[in-house]
Amino acid sequence: METKNKQQIGAFGEQAVTDFLIKKKFEIVERNWRIREGEIDIIALNASDIFSFIEVKTRSSVAFGHPFEAINRGKARRMQRLALAWLATHGCLGCEYQIDVAAVLVAADGTPVIEYRANLL
């Protein structure tokens, strides 16, 4: 049950960030793109035609730390490798891109509170 709950919270956070991005005029290109090395939660194109590869971290409390604390240097580098792999497989090498992170805290009433940091690297 614990794993299912974490998956539900994660999916809720990803949907909340997707809705947030759409309101900010991003075009959602792909969600949950996966290869052997890992997964990119959301791939979006912003108004400046820059691809954003977005890692979403969702927590229902900060008891185990703020969601941003889960993004260390190794995770950021893996995101960059995954972004380059996506660009290569989609014929976009040379396209502008950035790595973004979204932290979602789910309030007691179920409302998501989103913090968004663009261009992590």
C-alpha positions, 0 to 999 in steps of 0.5 A, spaced: 500 500 500 505 504 501 508 504 494 501 505 491 500 511 495 507 514 493 505 513 486 498 516 487 502 522 490 507 522 485 502 522 479 498 527 483 504 532 483 506 531 475 498 532 473 499 539 478 505 541 475 502 539 468 496 544 469 501 549 472 505 549 465 499 549 461 497 556 464 504 559 463 503 557 456 508 551 455 506 546 450 507 539 453 511 535 449 511 528 452 510 525 459 514 520 463 519 518 457 523 513 459 529 509 457 534 504 461 538 510 464 531 513 467 525 517 466 523 524 465 517 526 468 515 532 463 518 535 457 515 541 455 516 547 450 516 554 453 514 560 449 521 562 447 521 555 444 526 552 449 525 545 451 524 544 458 526 537 461 522 537 468 523 533 474 517 533 479 518 531 486 512 531 490 511 530 498 505 530 502 509 533 508 516 536 509 518 531 515 523 527 510 525 534 507 523 539 502 522 536 495 528 540 492 533 536 497 531 530 493 535 533 487 542 532 488 548 533 483 548 526 480 540 527 479 541 533 475 547 530 471 542 524 470 537 529 467 542 532 463 544 526 460 536 524 459 535 530 456 540 529 451 538 522 449 531 525 448 533 530 443 538 525 439 532 520 439 527 526 436 532 529 431 533 535 436 540 535 437 542 543 437 536 545 440 536 549 446 534 546 452 534 547 460 533 542 466 527 545 471 525 542 477 518 542 480 517 541 488 510 540 490 507 540 497 500 537 498 497 541 503 492 538 508 486 539 504 489 536 498 491 543 494 498 542 491 503 548 492 508 548 487 515 551 487 518 551 480 526 552 479 528 553 471 534 552 468 538 548 474 544 547 470 
